[in-house]
């Protein structure tokens, strides 16, 4: 329904000019609110990032092994080109540590990551063999509650997300101190 539709005008007229009951005024107020919100939604720009394929628990390239220390840790540290890592917000040694303080999720070592945070218990943050069930992947994709990570972007591209998914699909192996 658009603001110019005759049906909306009739309801508006009945509710405001004729002095209709409280129920009619409520209906008109809700319709006007819906129309106004709908018109304004085009101006919103939520943090969604690029379109991505549906999540899959299978390894995209079983012939190539993903190693946490050399493939995943550089992403998390922000050392990979074009990738904003987790260091600034989720490392205990960080000067900021906003994410660590807010969520209790420390990503500085694999041991700390496996512990999870207040909103991501140890059995859910990384579920070996199941990237789609892993909160880490869900936060990077923006499908878990709260902000998509890294908060404020830029968000990881499809190849970085696939690397994390493949590592988890392969069993999420690595030494605790990595």
Long-range contacts (C-beta under 8 A, 24 or more apart in sequence): 1-31, 1-34, 1-35, 2-35, 3-35, 3-39, 8-32, 8-35, 47-142, 47-147, 47-148, 47-152, 47-153, 47-155, 48-142, 48-148, 49-142, 49-148, 49-153, 49-155, 50-155, 50-157, 50-158, 52-141, 52-158, 52-161, 53-158, 55-131, 55-132, 55-137, 55-141, 55-143, 55-165, 56-131, 56-132, 56-165, 57-129, 57-130, 57-131, 57-132, 57-133, 57-169, 58-169, 59-166, 59-169, 59-170, 60-162, 60-165, 60-166, 61-166, 64-166, 65-170, 66-163, 66-166, 66-167, 66-170, 67-174, 68-110, 68-167, 68-172, 68-173, 68-174, 68-175, 68-178, 69-174, 69-175, 69-178, 71-163, 71-167, 72-163, 72-164, 72-167, 72-174, 73-178, 75-156, 75-160, 75-163, 75-164, 76-107, 80-160, 82-154, 82-157, 83-156, 83-157, 83-160, 84-150, 84-153, 84-154, 85-150, 86-149, 86-150, 89-150, 89-151, 99-151, 109-176, 109-177, 109-178, 110-174, 110-175, 110-176, 110-177, 110-178, 111-176, 111-177, 114-176, 119-145, 119-146, 126-168, 126-172, 127-168, 127-172, 128-168, 128-171, 128-172, 128-173, 129-168, 129-169, 129-171, 129-172, 130-168, 130-169, 131-164, 131-165, 131-166, 131-168, 131-169, 132-165, 134-168, 134-172, 136-164, 136-168, 137-161, 137-164, 137-165, 137-168, 140-164
